[in-house]
Amino acid sequence: MDKRVLRSKTAIGDALLEILKYKNFPDITVSELAKKASVDRKTFYAHYSSISDVLAELEDQLAAEASALFIQMENFDVSIFMDGMTDLMFKRFDVYVHIAKNDDYSFILQDGKDILTRVFMNQCMQSNSYTPDDFRVAMEFISSGIIDHFQSWLVTPEHSKEVLAASNETIKEIVNRELAAFSS
């Protein structure tokens, strides 16, 4: 990719992240985004047809960052995943808080649940005591619980790292126990 294109797209993406810290996505205009990115509207439209395209690119980037946690593991380890997600959250803390607090971004949370469910289904052997549908529902339940755990913490006003660390440990124990039950 041409360096100028990369520079413009990075500036636009960074500007969107900055604006998302204080404004809901539907309320953002191309003019506002372009101004924040220090590019003109013509440059914006040279790379994107709408702000939704920028958001989709951001969503792909967040999903790729989360998916990279799985690629680094030979076998899935919920502790490594949760510690990695915690680190990712703190790198873009304001963005994750905004996503967690606004229903406009529920699709991003759902994508996270879907990715995690696929990983669990691929990593866990299905026990003979479960039908394929029961197994899928159980993996979706566990995935939803993990993502909802992070979302619940993000919407609290305190954002205590100690509370998150303690609850992460509890979640790790529960999930590891449940995953072991499905694999036996």
C-alpha positions as CSV (number, residue, x, y, z in Angstrom):
1,M,0.0,0.0,0.0
2,D,1.2,3.5,-0.9
3,K,2.6,5.3,2.1
4,R,0.3,8.3,1.5
5,V,-2.7,6.1,1.4
6,L,-1.6,4.3,4.6
7,R,-1.0,7.6,6.3
8,S,-4.4,9.0,5.3
9,K,-6.3,5.8,6.3
10,T,-4.4,5.6,9.6
11,A,-5.3,9.3,10.3
12,I,-8.9,8.7,9.5
13,G,-9.1,5.5,11.6
14,D,-7.3,7.2,14.6
15,A,-9.7,10.2,14.3
16,L,-12.7,7.9,14.4
17,L,-11.3,6.2,17.5
18,E,-10.8,9.6,19.1
19,I,-14.3,10.8,18.2
20,L,-15.9,7.5,19.4
21,K,-14.6,8.3,22.9
22,Y,-17.2,11.0,23.3
23,K,-19.7,10.6,20.5
24,N,-22.0,7.9,19.2
25,F,-21.3,6.6,15.8
26,P,-24.6,7.6,14.1
27,D,-23.9,11.2,15.1
28,I,-20.5,11.5,13.4
29,T,-20.3,13.3,10.1
30,V,-17.8,12.9,7.3
31,S,-16.8,16.5,7.6
32,E,-16.2,16.1,11.3
33,L,-14.1,13.0,10.8
34,A,-12.1,14.5,8.0
35,K,-11.4,17.6,10.0
36,K,-10.3,15.6,13.0
37,A,-8.0,13.5,10.7
38,S,-6.6,16.6,9.1
39,V,-7.7,15.5,5.6
40,D,-10.2,16.9,3.3
41,R,-13.5,15.3,2.3
42,K,-12.1,14.4,-1.1
43,T,-9.3,12.4,0.5
44,F,-11.8,10.7,2.8
45,Y,-14.0,9.6,-0.2
46,A,-10.9,8.4,-2.1
47,H,-10.5,5.7,0.5
48,Y,-14.0,5.1,1.9
49,S,-17.6,5.4,0.6
50,S,-19.0,6.1,4.1
51,I,-18.1,6.3,7.8
52,S,-19.5,2.8,8.1
53,D,-16.6,1.6,6.0
54,V,-14.2,3.1,8.5
55,L,-16.1,1.5,11.3
56,A,-16.0,-1.9,9.5
57,E,-12.3,-1.6,9.1
58,L,-12.0,-0.8,12.8
59,E,-14.1,-3.8,13.7
60,D,-11.9,-6.0,11.5
61,Q,-8.8,-4.6,13.2
62,L,-10.2,-5.3,16.7
63,A,-11.3,-8.8,15.7
64,A,-7.8,-9.4,14.2
65,E,-6.2,-8.3,17.4
66,A,-8.4,-10.7,19.5
67,S,-7.9,-13.5,16.9
68,A,-4.2,-13.1,17.1
69,L,-4.4,-14.2,20.8
70,F,-5.6,-17.6,19.5
71,I,-3.0,-17.9,16.8
72,Q,-0.3,-17.6,19.4
73,M,-1.6,-20.6,21.3
74,E,-1.0,-24.2,20.2
75,N,-3.9,-25.3,22.4
76,F,-6.5,-22.9,23.7
77,D,-5.8,-21.6,27.2
78,V,-8.5,-19.4,28.7
79,S,-6.0,-17.8,31.1
80,I,-3.8,-16.6,28.2
81,F,-6.9,-15.5,26.3
82,M,-8.3,-13.5,29.2
83,D,-5.0,-11.9,30.1
84,G,-4.5,-11.0,26.5
85,M,-8.0,-9.5,26.2
86,T,-7.3,-7.5,29.4
87,D,-4.1,-6.1,27.8
88,L,-5.9,-5.3,24.6
89,M,-8.6,-3.5,26.5
90,F,-6.2,-1.3,28.3
91,K,-4.4,-0.4,25.1
92,R,-7.7,1.1,23.7
93,F,-9.4,1.6,27.0
94,D,-11.6,4.6,26.1
95,V,-12.8,2.9,22.9
96,Y,-13.7,-0.4,24.7
97,V,-15.6,1.5,27.4
98,H,-17.5,3.4,24.7
99,I,-18.3,0.2,22.9
100,A,-19.4,-1.5,26.1
101,K,-21.7,1.3,27.1
102,N,-23.5,1.9,23.8
103,D,-26.0,-0.5,22.2
104,D,-25.0,0.9,18.8
105,Y,-21.9,-1.4,19.0
106,S,-23.6,-4.6,20.1
107,F,-22.6,-6.1,16.8
108,I,-18.9,-5.8,17.9
109,L,-19.6,-7.6,21.1
110,Q,-21.6,-10.3,19.2
111,D,-18.7,-10.8,16.8
112,G,-16.4,-11.3,19.8
113,K,-18.8,-13.9,21.2
114,D,-19.0,-15.7,17.8
115,I,-15.2,-15.8,17.4
116,L,-14.8,-17.2,20.9
117,T,-17.5,-19.8,20.4
118,R,-15.8,-21.0,17.2
119,V,-12.5,-21.3,19.1
120,F,-14.1,-23.2,21.9
121,M,-15.9,-25.5,19.5
122,N,-12.6,-26.2,17.6
123,Q,-10.5,-26.7,20.7
124,C,-12.9,-28.8,22.8
125,M,-13.7,-32.4,22.0
126,Q,-17.4,-33.0,22.0
127,S,-18.3,-35.5,24.7
128,N,-20.6,-38.3,23.7
129,S,-23.0,-37.2,26.3
130,Y,-23.9,-34.0,24.4
131,T,-25.7,-33.6,21.1
132,P,-24.1,-31.3,18.6
133,D,-26.8,-28.7,19.3
134,D,-26.3,-28.9,23.1
135,F,-22.5,-28.6,22.6
136,R,-22.9,-25.5,20.5
137,V,-25.3,-23.9,23.0
138,A,-22.9,-24.7,25.8
139,M,-20.0,-23.1,24.0
140,E,-22.1,-20.0,23.1
141,F,-23.1,-19.7,26.8
142,I,-19.5,-19.9,28.0
143,S,-18.4,-17.4,25.3
144,S,-21.2,-15.0,26.1
145,G,-20.3,-15.2,29.8
146,I,-16.7,-14.2,29.2
147,I,-17.6,-11.3,26.9
148,D,-20.4,-10.1,29.2
149,H,-17.9,-10.3,32.1
150,F,-15.6,-7.8,30.3
151,Q,-18.5,-5.6,29.3
152,S,-19.9,-5.5,32.8
153,W,-16.6,-4.4,34.2
154,L,-16.1,-1.7,31.4
155,V,-19.5,-0.1,32.3
156,T,-18.7,0.3,36.0
157,P,-17.5,3.8,36.9
158,E,-14.6,2.6,39.1
159,H,-12.7,0.5,36.6
160,S,-10.8,-1.1,39.4
161,K,-7.9,-3.2,38.0
162,E,-7.9,-5.2,41.3
163,V,-11.6,-6.1,40.9
164,L,-11.0,-7.1,37.2
165,A,-8.0,-9.2,38.1
166,A,-10.0,-11.0,40.9
167,S,-13.0,-11.6,38.7
168,N,-10.8,-12.8,35.8
169,E,-9.3,-15.4,38.1
170,T,-12.8,-16.6,39.1
171,I,-14.0,-16.7,35.5
172,K,-10.8,-18.6,34.5
173,E,-11.5,-21.3,37.1
174,I,-15.1,-21.7,36.1
175,V,-14.5,-21.8,32.4
176,N,-11.6,-24.2,32.7
177,R,-13.7,-26.5,34.9
178,E,-16.6,-26.4,32.4
179,L,-14.4,-26.9,29.3
180,A,-12.8,-29.9,31.0
181,A,-16.3,-31.4,31.6
182,F,-17.1,-31.0,27.9
183,S,-13.9,-32.6,26.8
184,S,-14.2,-35.7,29.0
